[in-house]
Amino acid sequence: MAEVILTDQNFDEEVTNFKGVVLVDFWAEWCGPCRIQGPIIEELARDFEENENVKIAKLNVDENPQTAQKFQIMSIPTLIIFKDGQPQEGVVGVNPKEVLMTKINNYL
């Protein structure tokens, strides 16, 4: 499964109600660092596609301001790891694949 595209409308269904781990990338089209983080997120989605307990997701903050506001996203890219619908850990800025992989595996 490729990364899941989140919206204000499907966030609860895809993240809050999901039993497992979800990495959410809060990003925007105009954000330079987001364009660097994007391919890393896509790679993670491919790496975890066989694991039904993990979702890799992206939420465009410009198109989905309610969710971005709910999680107080001030800088992008911001990545938040959710476990069983609850936010566990957030990181701001570009993160290497290995770091994100380790963080996700810590919650499995």
C-alpha positions in Angstrom: 0.0 0.0 0.0 1.3 3.4 -0.9 1.1 6.1 1.7 -2.4 7.0 2.7 -3.6 10.5 1.8 -5.3 12.0 4.8 -8.0 14.8 4.9 -9.9 16.5 7.6 -12.8 14.1 6.6 -11.0 10.8 6.8 -8.4 11.4 9.6 -10.5 9.7 12.3 -11.2 6.7 10.2 -7.6 6.3 9.0 -5.7 7.3 12.1 -7.8 7.7 15.3 -9.7 4.4 14.8 -6.7 2.4 13.5 -5.3 -0.3 15.8 -1.6 -0.1 15.2 1.0 2.5 14.3 0.5 5.4 11.9 3.2 7.8 10.9 1.6 11.1 9.7 3.6 13.5 7.6 2.1 17.0 7.9 3.4 18.9 4.8 2.6 21.5 2.2 3.3 21.9 -1.5 5.4 25.1 -1.1 7.6 23.7 1.7 11.2 22.9 0.5 12.1 20.6 3.4 8.8 18.7 2.8 10.0 18.0 -0.8 13.1 16.4 0.7 11.1 14.4 3.3 8.5 13.3 0.7 10.6 10.6 -1.0 11.7 9.2 2.4 8.0 8.9 3.4 7.3 7.1 0.1 10.2 4.7 0.8 8.9 3.9 4.3 5.4 3.2 2.8 6.9 0.7 0.5 9.0 -0.9 3.3 6.0 -1.3 5.6 3.4 -2.2 2.9 3.4 -5.9 4.0 2.8 -4.9 7.6 -0.9 -4.5 8.3 -0.1 -2.9 11.7 1.6 0.1 10.2 0.3 2.9 8.0 2.4 5.7 6.5 0.2 8.8 5.8 0.5 12.3 4.6 -1.7 15.3 5.4 -1.5 18.5 3.3 -1.8 21.3 6.0 -3.0 23.9 3.5 -5.9 21.7 2.3 -6.8 20.3 5.7 -6.4 23.2 8.2 -8.7 21.6 10.9 -6.5 18.6 11.5 -3.3 20.7 11.4 -4.8 23.1 13.9 -6.0 20.2 16.2 -2.4 18.9 16.5 -1.0 22.4 16.7 1.3 22.1 13.7 3.4 25.2 13.6 6.3 24.1 11.4 6.5 21.7 8.6 7.4 19.0 7.9 6.1 17.7 11.2 5.9 13.9 11.6 3.7 12.5 14.4 3.6 8.8 15.3 0.2 7.5 16.5 -0.3 4.2 18.3 -3.9 2.9 18.5 -5.2 6.4 17.6 -3.1 8.3 20.2 -0.3 10.6 19.4 3.0 9.3 20.9 5.8 11.2 19.5 6.4 14.1 17.1 9.5 15.3 15.2 9.9 18.5 13.2 12.1 18.9 10.2 13.6 16.4 7.8 14.4 13.0 9.3 16.4 10.2 7.7 14.7 7.0 6.9 16.7 5.0 9.5 15.6 7.3 12.3 11.9 7.1 11.3 12.2 3.3 10.8 13.6 2.9 14.4 10.9 5.2 15.8 8.1 3.2 14.1 9.5 -0.1 15.2 9.7 1.1 18.8 5.9 1.2 18.9 5.2 -2.2 17.3 
